[in-house]
Amino acid sequence: MMQVLFFAAARSAAGTAQLSVPLAELPSATLGALIEHLGRTLEGTTPSGLTLAQVMEQCSFLVNGARSEAEAPLQDADRVDVLPPFAGG
């Protein structure tokens, strides 16, 4: 199971700080597939009305502590951090 940790606005929209996701739930073992899956399955919003999918359009992603792009491969034991932009850059 991958561990997905949400921070700031992503946490608010996801409705949780952490989620376990089985790699088998994704159509492919990539970060992009995980992002799409989370955006479709988690339906919460931020107080300003942004969905998780909208928040994640602006996010950076770390896979096991390394900044990663959508094509990054994933494995079942990975940790993925979802980091929205923070004030000041």
Wavefront OBJ file of the C-alpha trace (Angstrom):
o trace
v 0.000 0.000 0.000
v 1.194 3.456 -0.872
v 0.888 6.103 1.804
v -0.376 9.459 0.526
v 0.086 12.441 2.838
v -1.853 15.633 2.176
v -0.738 19.066 3.371
v -2.473 22.466 3.738
v -5.264 22.994 1.138
v -4.819 19.449 -0.195
v -5.542 18.109 3.315
v -8.625 20.270 3.540
v -9.972 19.142 0.151
v -9.098 15.480 0.746
v -10.781 15.526 4.144
v -7.875 13.599 5.645
v -4.189 13.997 6.392
v -3.223 10.528 5.190
v -4.610 7.811 2.962
v -3.465 4.318 2.019
v -3.898 3.450 -1.663
v -3.257 -0.012 -3.127
v -1.251 0.206 -6.327
v -3.700 -2.285 -7.865
v -6.444 0.404 -7.792
v -4.572 2.457 -10.405
v -4.765 1.898 -14.168
v -0.974 2.293 -14.317
v 1.791 2.465 -11.721
v 2.586 6.163 -12.184
v 2.230 9.310 -10.133
v -0.059 10.760 -12.814
v -2.441 7.806 -12.477
v -2.485 8.282 -8.695
v -3.235 12.007 -9.065
v -6.132 11.288 -11.428
v -7.452 8.521 -9.142
v -7.400 10.780 -6.079
v -9.069 13.634 -7.957
v -11.904 11.320 -9.047
v -12.462 9.443 -5.792
v -12.097 12.133 -3.115
v -14.976 14.566 -3.401
v -14.348 17.073 -0.611
v -13.583 20.753 -1.065
v -11.587 23.475 0.614
v -13.476 26.197 2.530
v -13.235 28.334 -0.632
v -14.869 25.564 -2.707
v -11.853 24.116 -4.566
v -11.950 20.381 -5.208
v -8.951 18.188 -4.569
v -8.462 17.850 -8.342
v -8.295 21.653 -8.630
v -5.877 21.946 -5.713
v -3.613 19.215 -7.112
v -3.245 21.136 -10.401
v -1.085 23.564 -8.414
v 0.704 21.034 -6.185
v 4.195 19.627 -6.088
v 4.604 15.934 -5.375
v 7.327 14.095 -3.518
v 7.762 10.354 -3.934
v 9.853 8.995 -1.063
v 11.149 12.512 -0.427
v 12.179 13.321 -4.033
v 10.318 15.840 -6.188
v 8.552 13.878 -8.902
v 6.575 14.486 -12.088
v 3.473 12.689 -13.379
v 5.448 10.051 -15.307
v 7.311 8.917 -12.167
v 6.844 5.186 -11.518
v 5.279 4.071 -8.241
v 5.668 0.973 -6.117
v 3.361 -0.385 -3.432
v 5.522 0.727 -0.491
v 6.032 4.330 -1.698
v 5.167 7.456 0.266
v 3.678 10.306 -1.763
v 3.472 13.831 -0.305
v 0.952 16.246 -1.868
v 2.264 19.787 -1.333
v 0.232 22.838 -2.384
v 2.109 26.108 -2.918
v 2.909 27.811 0.345
v 2.894 31.564 1.016
v 6.083 33.254 -0.086
v 6.877 30.771 -2.888
l 1 2 3 4 5 6 7 8 9 10 11 12 13 14 15 16 17 18 19 20 21 22 23 24 25 26 27 28 29 30 31 32 33 34 35 36 37 38 39 40 41 42 43 44 45 46 47 48 49 50 51 52 53 54 55 56 57 58 59 60 61 62 63 64 65 66 67 68 69 70 71 72 73 74 75 76 77 78 79 80 81 82 83 84 85 86 87 88 89
